[in-house]
Amino acid sequence: MKLKIIETNEVTWPVTVNLPQDGGGVTTTTFFARFRRLSEDQFNELGQKGVTPIVRAALVGAGETESDVEKLSEEEKIELTKLSNYRAGLYDAYLKMDSAIETKN
């Protein structure tokens, strides 16, 4: 095969989290997460257990800005993924990053 495949193993990506407000409104917050790209086999195996194991396996670090992303401990990953809106935001960001769907700043 003459095609050169370029792999990127870790990427820092923006995460948008929707936060519910009284009266049915939603506000959003954004931060940055560093993700490790999972293989198809890893993704499928973890996916059989749900979204949370995928997010926790892929999540490497997080920070308010792209330049201050810090590595997370397992306890910090658990804390960050406890709330469904944060877990959903991280999962959505991971899928967009892994599929290389460009985000608009």
N, C-alpha and C positions, 0 to 999 in steps of 0.2 A: 504494500500500500504506500503510495507516494504522498498521501495527505498527512500533514503534520498536525496532530491533535494537541492543542494547548490546554492544559488543565490549570485551574485555579483552585487551590485547596481550602483557603480561608478568605473571607470577604467581609468587610464592614459595610453594613447596609442600614438605611433609615427604617425605623419601626414607628408606625402610627397606631395609637391606641385610642379607641372610642370610649369615652367615659359618660355614663348615663347621668342625666340631670333631672331634677324635679320637673314635672309637667310633660315628660316625654322627650325632652331635648337631649342633645348629645354635644359634648365638647370633645376636642381631640388634643392629645399630647403626643409629642414626637421625641424619640431618643434614638441612639444608634446602638446596634448590636453587631458583634463579630460572630459570624457563623462558620462552622466547619462543614464543608459539603459532604453529605453522606452518599455512599454508593447506592445503587438501585436496590441491591440485596438488603443493605442495612435499613434503608427507608421502608421497604416492604415488610421486613421482619418487625421493626419497631411499630409500624403502622397498624399491625394486627392488634397491638395493645392500646392504640389510641394516639391522639395528637401529642399529648404531654410527653411521652417518651421520645418522640421525634424531636420536639423542641429542645428538651433537656440534653439530648445527645449532640445536637447541632450547635447549640449555644456555647460560645467560648467566652464572650465578654460583653459588657454594656457600659454606656456612658451617656451623659447629657449631650455631648458633642462628639463628632467623629474623632477629634484629636485626643479626647480624654477617656476613650474606651479602656476599661480595665478588665483583666481576667477575673472570672467569677468562680467562686468555690461551688461545690455541689449544693451546699446549704443555701447559697445566694440564688442559684438557679431554681431551686425548689420554691423559695420565697417569691421570686419574680414570676413564676408560672402558676402560682396558687389561684390568682384571680383570672376568671375566664376571659375578660376583655384583654388583659396583658398576654395571656397565652394565645388568644386568637390573633392579636397584632403581631406577635413574634412568628407564629406559624405562617401568616400571610406574607410577612416580610421574607421569611426563609424561602417560600415557594417562588416569590418574585425574583429573589436573588439567584436561586438555583436555576431558574428558567431564563435568567438575564433579561427580565422585563424592566426596562429603564424607568426610574422614578423621576417625577418632576419636582424640582425644588422651588 
